[in-house]
Amino acid sequence: MVKLKEIAMQTGMTVSTVSKVLNHSKEISQETTQLVLETAKMMGYVPKKAASRDTKTIGVVLPEVRSHYYAELMHALSMEIESHGYSMLTMLTKAYSVDVHPYVERMLQYNLDGLVVSCDRTLAESTCRMLVDNQIPALLLTESDMRYPPDSIAIKTELSVRLAVEHLIQLGHRKIGYLGEHNSDVRYQAFCEILKQNNIELNPNFVKRTEMRFEEGGYQVGCELMRERELPTAVVTSYDQIAFGAMRAFRERGIRIPEDMSIVGFDNIVMDEYYPVPLTSVTNPVEQMGITAVKILLDAIHKPTTHVVQNVSLQSRLVIRDSTCPPKETLQIKGEKT
């Protein structure tokens, strides 16, 4: 995608002048306007899609909403955006860990007032530069601190995982396993580090990860864990839907939760409270995230000359329910591995 800075360099104009021409400002002379427009066309510049002057639209780029967490986040953003008289234009990526650059590039073809992008820590610097070059107010939702210019809201992975692991340690668990999918491996890495900091050795047989997603993936890794002759007394899962699938696998093999196996999830989705064994889960403040994101973005939209870039960190908390308790003796599975 051709950037304003590239057109400015080609024409010898400032980025501000190029921006004004492409936004049909009457401040620029006809001669300069013609030069910029011809150069932009020659370079393959794609103009933003036309929209009426009174259109107030904020774009939102999210992973697929089959995840309950992102469905709830989408709802929170929608409610807050609409409460301020704006409309929300949503684009879904294929997964949380996918490269968002092409999606952001497509979003920038629309006449947006601002843009919210959910992304992981691998967000390319080029994507941030593209947002800055296009002079659009933008905010990133991520699990790590960003070192680039756009506003951002971070939920720190290490703190979230620490809440889960240290809750189990405080209950007396020392044989702790991990069940998850590879898209959430950032949580697995944090899990390993926190066990190490607490002088707890991780048994590799207690770790099962999969490419499968949601409940199906949880069921798969739960079944794999059940094939081990020795079981952990507790497991941390990469998110709640993985936990639900694993709980079914445990139940089918006569493992009681939490008496035989404690289990902790992430995201604290609505179903956690109503599951047969209510799930202990680390909650990310989705509603507060939506409110804060829109507040910061609107400040950037309404006060472009005085807005100060903000990198906000919101704290997770642990919601303790019935799926965790102090451990029994280490379980031994009779018979050979299958």
C-alpha positions as CSV (number, residue, x, y, z in Angstrom):
1,M,0.0,0.0,0.0
2,V,1.4,3.4,-1.0
3,K,2.1,5.7,1.9
4,L,1.6,9.4,2.1
5,K,5.3,9.8,3.0
6,E,6.3,8.1,-0.2
7,I,4.1,10.4,-2.3
8,A,5.5,13.4,-0.4
9,M,9.1,12.3,-1.2
10,Q,8.2,11.8,-4.8
11,T,6.6,15.2,-5.2
12,G,8.9,17.1,-2.8
13,M,5.8,18.2,-0.8
14,T,5.2,17.7,2.9
15,V,3.1,14.8,4.2
16,S,0.6,17.4,5.5
17,T,0.2,18.9,2.0
18,V,-0.2,15.5,0.4
19,S,-2.8,14.6,3.0
20,K,-4.8,17.8,2.4
21,V,-4.8,17.2,-1.3
22,L,-6.0,13.7,-1.0
23,N,-8.7,14.8,1.4
24,H,-9.8,17.4,-1.2
25,S,-8.8,20.5,0.8
26,K,-9.4,23.8,-0.9
27,E,-6.3,25.3,0.9
28,I,-3.9,23.9,-1.7
29,S,-3.3,25.5,-5.1
30,Q,-4.6,23.8,-8.3
31,E,-1.1,23.3,-9.6
32,T,0.1,21.5,-6.4
33,T,-3.2,19.5,-6.3
34,Q,-2.7,18.3,-9.9
35,L,0.9,17.3,-9.3
36,V,0.1,15.3,-6.1
37,L,-3.0,13.6,-7.7
38,E,-1.1,12.6,-10.8
39,T,1.9,11.3,-8.8
40,A,-0.4,9.3,-6.4
41,K,-2.2,7.7,-9.4
42,M,1.1,6.8,-11.0
43,M,2.3,5.2,-7.8
44,G,-0.8,3.1,-7.4
45,Y,-2.3,5.0,-4.4
46,V,-5.7,3.5,-3.4
47,P,-8.0,6.3,-2.1
48,K,-10.2,5.7,0.9
49,K,-13.7,4.7,0.0
50,A,-16.1,7.6,-0.1
51,A,-18.2,8.4,2.9
52,S,-20.5,11.3,3.7
53,R,-19.0,14.1,5.9
54,D,-21.2,13.3,8.9
55,T,-20.3,9.6,8.9
56,K,-18.8,8.7,12.3
57,T,-17.2,5.3,12.1
58,I,-14.6,3.4,14.1
59,G,-13.0,0.3,12.6
60,V,-12.3,-2.7,14.8
61,V,-10.0,-5.6,13.8
62,L,-10.5,-8.7,15.9
63,P,-9.8,-12.5,15.7
64,E,-12.6,-14.8,14.9
65,V,-15.5,-14.5,17.4
66,R,-16.0,-18.3,17.9
67,S,-14.0,-17.6,21.0
68,H,-16.3,-16.5,23.8
69,Y,-13.7,-14.0,25.0
70,Y,-13.6,-12.1,21.7
71,A,-17.3,-12.3,21.3
72,E,-17.7,-10.5,24.7
73,L,-14.9,-8.0,23.8
74,M,-16.7,-7.2,20.5
75,H,-19.9,-6.7,22.4
76,A,-18.2,-4.4,24.9
77,L,-16.6,-2.3,22.2
78,S,-19.8,-2.1,20.2
79,M,-21.9,-0.9,23.1
80,E,-19.3,1.8,24.1
81,I,-18.8,3.0,20.5
82,E,-22.5,3.3,19.8
83,S,-23.1,5.1,23.1
84,H,-20.9,8.0,21.8
85,G,-22.9,8.2,18.5
86,Y,-20.4,6.3,16.4
87,S,-20.9,3.2,14.2
88,M,-18.5,0.2,14.3
89,L,-17.1,-1.4,11.2
90,T,-15.7,-4.8,12.1
91,M,-13.2,-7.0,10.3
92,L,-12.3,-10.5,11.6
93,T,-8.9,-12.2,11.1
94,K,-8.4,-15.9,11.0
95,A,-6.8,-16.3,14.4
96,Y,-5.2,-14.3,17.2
97,S,-1.7,-15.0,16.1
98,V,-2.2,-14.2,12.4
99,D,-0.4,-11.2,10.8
100,V,-2.9,-8.3,11.0
101,H,-1.0,-6.1,8.5
102,P,-3.2,-6.9,5.4
103,Y,-6.4,-6.5,7.5
104,V,-5.2,-3.1,8.8
105,E,-4.3,-2.1,5.2
106,R,-7.8,-3.0,4.0
107,M,-9.4,-1.1,6.8
108,L,-7.4,2.0,5.9
109,Q,-9.2,2.1,2.6
110,Y,-12.4,3.2,4.4
111,N,-13.1,6.6,5.7
112,L,-12.7,5.9,9.4
113,D,-12.4,8.3,12.3
114,G,-10.3,5.8,14.3
115,L,-9.2,2.2,14.5
116,V,-9.0,-0.5,17.2
117,V,-6.7,-3.5,16.5
118,S,-6.5,-6.6,18.6
119,C,-3.0,-8.1,18.1
120,D,-0.4,-10.3,19.7
121,R,3.2,-9.3,20.6
122,T,4.5,-10.1,17.2
123,L,2.8,-7.0,15.6
124,A,5.3,-5.8,13.0
125,E,6.8,-2.4,13.4
126,S,5.8,-1.8,9.7
127,T,2.1,-2.1,10.7
128,C,2.5,0.6,13.4
129,R,4.4,2.8,11.0
130,M,1.6,2.4,8.5
131,L,-1.0,3.6,11.1
132,V,1.2,6.6,11.9
133,D,1.8,7.4,8.2
134,N,-1.9,7.4,7.5
135,Q,-2.5,9.8,10.4
136,I,-5.4,7.8,11.8
137,P,-6.1,7.6,15.5
138,A,-5.5,4.0,16.4
139,L,-5.4,1.9,19.6
140,L,-3.9,-1.6,20.0
141,L,-5.3,-4.3,22.3
142,T,-2.5,-6.7,23.3
143,E,-1.1,-9.0,26.0
144,S,2.2,-7.2,26.2
145,D,3.6,-3.7,26.5
146,M,4.0,-2.1,23.1
147,R,7.1,0.0,22.2
148,Y,5.6,1.7,19.2
149,P,3.7,5.0,18.9
150,P,0.0,4.1,18.8
151,D,-2.1,4.1,22.0
152,S,-2.4,0.6,23.5
153,I,-4.1,-1.3,26.3
154,A,-2.2,-4.3,27.6
155,I,-3.3,-7.3,29.7
156,K,0.1,-8.7,30.9
157,T,0.3,-12.4,30.3
158,E,2.9,-13.1,33.0
159,L,0.7,-11.6,35.8
160,S,-2.4,-13.4,34.6
161,V,-0.6,-16.8,34.6
162,R,1.0,-16.1,37.9
163,L,-2.4,-15.6,39.5
164,A,-3.4,-19.1,38.3
165,V,-0.2,-20.9,39.2
166,E,0.3,-19.4,42.6
167,H,-3.3,-20.0,43.6
168,L,-2.6,-23.7,43.0
169,I,0.7,-23.6,44.9
170,Q,-1.0,-21.9,47.8
171,L,-3.5,-24.7,47.9
172,G,-0.6,-27.2,48.2
173,H,-0.2,-28.4,44.7
174,R,3.3,-29.3,43.5
175,K,2.5,-31.6,40.6
176,I,1.0,-29.0,38.2
177,G,0.3,-29.6,34.5
178,Y,-0.6,-27.5,31.5
179,L,-3.1,-28.1,28.7
180,G,-3.4,-25.7,25.8
181,E,-3.3,-24.9,22.1
182,H,-0.3,-23.6,20.3
183,N,-1.9,-20.2,19.5
184,S,-1.8,-19.5,23.2
185,D,1.8,-20.6,23.7
186,V,2.7,-17.2,25.2
187,R,0.8,-18.4,28.3
188,Y,2.6,-21.7,28.3
189,Q,6.0,-19.9,28.3
190,A,4.9,-17.8,31.2
191,F,3.6,-20.9,33.0
192,C,7.1,-22.6,32.7
193,E,8.9,-19.5,34.0
194,I,6.6,-19.1,37.0
195,L,7.0,-22.7,38.0
196,K,10.8,-22.3,37.8
197,Q,10.6,-19.1,39.9
198,N,8.7,-21.1,42.6
199,N,11.3,-24.0,42.5
200,I,8.8,-26.5,41.1
201,E,10.0,-28.9,38.5
202,L,7.8,-29.4,35.5
203,N,7.1,-33.0,34.5
204,P,7.0,-33.0,30.7
205,N,4.4,-35.7,30.8
206,F,2.0,-33.3,32.5
207,V,2.1,-30.9,29.4
208,K,-0.1,-31.5,26.4
209,R,-0.5,-29.0,23.6
210,T,-2.4,-29.1,20.4
211,E,-3.2,-27.3,17.1
212,M,-6.9,-28.0,17.7
213,R,-9.0,-25.2,19.1
214,F,-11.7,-24.6,21.7
215,E,-13.5,-27.5,23.4
216,E,-12.4,-30.1,20.8
217,G,-8.7,-29.2,21.5
218,G,-9.3,-29.4,25.2
219,Y,-10.9,-32.8,25.0
220,Q,-8.0,-34.0,22.8
221,V,-5.2,-32.9,25.3
222,G,-7.3,-34.1,28.2
223,C,-7.5,-37.6,26.7
224,E,-3.8,-37.5,26.1
225,L,-3.1,-36.6,29.7
226,M,-5.3,-39.5,30.8
227,R,-3.0,-41.9,29.0
228,E,-0.1,-41.1,31.4
229,R,0.4,-43.5,34.3
230,E,1.0,-40.7,36.7
231,L,-1.3,-37.6,36.7
232,P,-0.8,-34.1,38.1
233,T,-3.0,-33.0,40.9
234,A,-3.8,-29.8,39.1
235,V,-3.7,-28.3,35.6
236,V,-3.7,-24.8,34.2
237,T,-5.4,-24.5,30.8
238,S,-4.7,-21.9,28.1
239,Y,-8.3,-20.6,28.2
240,D,-11.8,-21.7,29.4
241,Q,-13.0,-23.5,26.4
242,I,-9.9,-25.7,26.5
243,A,-10.8,-26.3,30.2
244,F,-14.3,-27.4,29.3
245,G,-13.1,-30.0,26.8
246,A,-10.5,-31.3,29.2
247,M,-13.1,-31.6,32.0
248,R,-15.2,-33.9,29.8
249,A,-12.2,-36.1,29.2
250,F,-11.5,-36.3,32.9
251,R,-15.1,-37.0,33.8
252,E,-15.3,-39.9,31.2
253,R,-12.4,-41.6,33.0
254,G,-13.7,-41.2,36.4
255,I,-11.5,-38.3,37.5
256,R,-13.5,-36.0,39.8
257,I,-13.1,-32.3,39.7
258,P,-11.7,-30.9,42.0
259,E,-11.3,-33.8,44.4
260,D,-9.0,-35.7,42.1
261,M,-7.9,-32.9,39.8
262,S,-8.0,-29.1,40.2
263,I,-8.3,-27.1,37.0
264,V,-7.9,-23.4,36.2
265,G,-9.0,-21.6,33.1
266,F,-8.5,-18.1,31.5
267,D,-10.9,-15.4,30.4
268,N,-13.8,-16.0,32.8
269,I,-16.4,-16.3,30.2
270,V,-20.1,-16.4,31.0
271,M,-20.4,-20.2,30.9
272,D,-17.9,-20.6,33.8
273,E,-20.5,-19.8,36.4
274,Y,-23.1,-22.2,35.0
275,Y,-21.0,-25.3,34.2
276,P,-21.7,-28.4,36.3
277,V,-18.5,-27.7,38.2
278,P,-18.1,-23.9,38.1
279,L,-14.7,-23.0,36.8
280,T,-12.0,-21.1,38.6
281,S,-10.7,-18.7,36.0
282,V,-8.4,-15.7,35.5
283,T,-10.6,-12.8,34.3
284,N,-9.5,-10.1,31.9
285,P,-11.6,-6.9,32.4
286,V,-13.4,-7.0,29.0
287,E,-16.0,-4.4,29.8
288,Q,-13.5,-2.0,31.3
289,M,-11.2,-2.7,28.3
290,G,-13.9,-1.6,25.9
291,I,-14.7,1.6,27.9
292,T,-11.1,2.6,28.3
293,A,-10.2,1.8,24.6
294,V,-13.0,4.0,23.3
295,K,-12.3,6.8,25.8
296,I,-8.6,7.0,24.7
297,L,-9.4,6.7,21.0
298,L,-12.1,9.5,21.1
299,D,-9.6,11.7,22.8
300,A,-7.2,11.1,20.0
301,I,-10.0,11.8,17.4
302,H,-11.3,15.0,19.1
303,K,-8.0,16.4,20.3
304,P,-5.4,15.5,17.7
305,T,-3.0,18.3,18.5
306,T,-3.0,17.8,22.3
307,H,-3.6,14.1,22.7
308,V,-0.8,12.3,24.5
309,V,-0.1,8.7,23.5
310,Q,-1.2,6.3,26.3
311,N,0.0,2.8,27.0
312,V,-2.4,1.5,29.6
313,S,-2.0,-1.7,31.6
314,L,-5.1,-3.3,33.0
315,Q,-4.9,-5.9,35.8
316,S,-6.3,-9.4,35.7
317,R,-7.9,-11.0,38.7
318,L,-8.6,-14.6,39.8
319,V,-12.2,-15.7,40.2
320,I,-12.2,-18.7,42.5
321,R,-15.0,-21.2,42.1
322,D,-15.5,-24.9,42.7
323,S,-12.9,-26.4,40.3
324,T,-9.9,-26.0,42.6
325,C,-9.1,-27.4,46.1
326,P,-6.1,-28.8,48.1
327,P,-4.6,-31.9,46.5
328,K,-5.0,-35.5,47.4
329,E,-2.0,-37.9,46.9
330,T,-0.6,-38.1,43.4
331,L,-3.0,-40.2,41.3
332,Q,-1.7,-43.4,39.7
333,I,-3.5,-44.8,36.7
334,K,-3.6,-48.6,36.7
335,G,-2.6,-50.6,33.6
336,E,-0.3,-49.7,30.7
337,K,-0.3,-46.6,28.6
338,T,-2.6,-46.8,25.6
